[in-house]
């Protein structure tokens, strides 16, 4: 009996249409990365388990896909003994960050630092599949490592701004700084409560000032501390004004002041660069508090309800675990699947993406086909995407094919056209029809491009 | 202790330079596929083991990478019981053909047939790594399924011709036909000896006519049969003449005559299409004799010693195992790694591939950087790839960076330039230096493009 074809849960096939749309997103992002001098790298889908294990927390270790040692090794395993190293020594890429760190350390002598790289590859997680969450999905990361300058943060903001301008999506770029959060925790005497404070700030819109204050107190902050934070909780005005307000209470924290210096420098750069998206300070951004050490970024679509579509930040010791300490880096990751949903939802994919084929020559028999072949070849030589319907069958079937593939032009060359050395062309959208000499490529192309 | 970073044997990292070179190959191939109306698809890296098992022979089953069921399932497995289905139900893609067949059957109602698809994705094999053989490598397949017309074979020949013309590599395209081989075996009364006969023909250049005849006899053919094959063994002349010679002895085999009809039709098409590569009939092509049913293709570089760099053929029942019988298809696969080696060996990669960055602005301090930021942004807006060195450090270090990344232009804007509103530019290859007004983007770009 034939097998019923299926794919593993949480994975996807991408057909013609989706590939065209996904390539449009990736090509747009890539074109922007290029103008900033980022180089593409690719790493293997399989990494040594020793590279992956322990890098994503206990939960992450569970979500890693492990690959069985190949055939022979597997056959000889004594399954009563400890399994793991004997059975598995490789796992599938879980994200692009750990492989990037491994790459930087392994190739440190070939790399020019600061190293600006981007990477667009699939990753795998043994997560429970659900709407919008897959077991295989692409990540699209851009990072620069080996430089502490805020110029790098600026460039990432510029890249985000440019990508979404090109994709015609209005976004809000939110920026926080881990050092400022540390500073807030320090000035109220609770340097250990960074996360609690940030999480409480995040609830301000939902539960209001009084409830946030209460939540902070319930986490162990005293009234005086919470009072000190009040100007931050009610932070308003321009980004400059927000920084000034924070400065007024931050004097007690050296780290906090450095964070404000960073924010101030970055916003100065942003102003001189001329960004078209809204960029705003948002102290409630709690992304990656465990590993980000400076800037924290999050990007939201202004006109579409969905979570963050891009995010990242600065980290100070990504490569330490592989033996290369003190490498500061900063990067962001574009969420391809969510960006896809935003473009679908806002109907922002360009119209031309659906079909790559511009003209279909119908198949009217073997003599007519022999006549068409050199014409088709000449048009392809001029960059036109041409199909010759391979089989001589009913025209209805050939029309259907053009329709299903959304091919905009059809040419039917029968005996008369062959005898006269002509090419007949029809615009399937407008119905307009015209006949050209078979050597009049310019005329034909002009008609196709109208 | 820090882990020493490494990757699994047989896998590779691709850095900036290799990615640029590999993308050049893939982009070239893709651009040709596009003009023939082939659509890109992608399938998951993981397929159900039931999809993969038994499709690549016993050896293939051993070379499949199996993925352990995820974390929790693994923990509860009773390893004394039968292992396979409990521990593993997914495996890594082994080639692109089986996933393509699975895709066609699974999505048959969404697909417009004949279905022309291409697919460029990595595959994995638990093979012994050696020079030129990897455990992870890209395949680049183009197929059309659902049409028996020789127009499809023609298009694949045109595609191969165009790809290697664009890559500036002279190739010889060799064509065989399984039905002709069947015919040869039939006319000498040994329809079961197709492989033996083909393998013997393949040795003609090496061991000579007499030895080939002897080999055939040692495989059980009698002298009369071998005598009947002699005109084929000494086949010469143009492709047309070769076909005529074969026709003269093939009358006894209906299948053989059909094969010759196919070859004749295909070569007629090829002649009218105008192919610049050498295309020749080669009866010794023994590729895929187990599954190809019509045309067999193999492509060799004319000026570089390496195995076949592209190959394929027609198959008649690819999708049968998944429940969709009678779908004839034909396709070829480009060997990306070998093509890479050919281009390296013949020094055919374009000069401009090495660096994507066109100009580096040196970092002379924060005031100068603030001055540069909008200029860099404006140049990027015009499509120029620009880097601003992020850190204010010794010029020597910044020069080294430009050198290592092979950035052709450097701009050093110090206090004088800032005060005068100028941009100084240096061509690092020629040493030529020029100064422009900071608003003279046209002048700057013209200098960069010279």
Interface residues (C-beta under 8 A of the other chain):
Chain A: X2 X3 X4 X5 X6 X7 X8 X11 X12 X13 X14 X15 X16 X19 X20 X23 X34 X35 X36 X37 X39 X40 X41 X42 X43 X44 X45 X46 X47 X48 X50 X51 X61 X62 X63 X64 X65 X66 X67 X68 X70 X71 X72 X74 X79 X80 X83 X87 X88 X89 X90 X92 X102 X103 X105 X106 X107 X110 X111 X112 X113 X114 X116 X117 X122 X124 X126 X135 X136 X144 X147 X148 X149 X151 X152 X154 X155 X158 X162 X265 X268 X269 X272 X273 X274 X320 X321 X322 X323 X324 X356 X357 X360 X363 X366 X369 X370 X373 X374 X377 X380 X383 X384 X385 X386 X387 X388 X390 X391 X392 X400 X401 X404 X405 X407
Chain B: X2 X3 X4 X5 X6 X7 X8 X11 X12 X13 X14 X15 X16 X19 X20 X23 X34 X35 X36 X37 X39 X40 X41 X42 X43 X44 X45 X46 X47 X48 X50 X51 X61 X62 X63 X64 X65 X66 X67 X68 X70 X71 X72 X74 X79 X80 X83 X87 X88 X89 X90 X92 X102 X103 X105 X106 X107 X110 X111 X112 X113 X114 X116 X117 X122 X124 X126 X135 X136 X144 X147 X148 X149 X151 X152 X154 X155 X158 X162 X265 X268 X269 X272 X273 X274 X320 X321 X322 X323 X324 X356 X357 X360 X363 X366 X369 X370 X373 X374 X377 X380 X383 X384 X385 X386 X387 X388 X390 X391 X392 X400 X401 X404 X405 X407
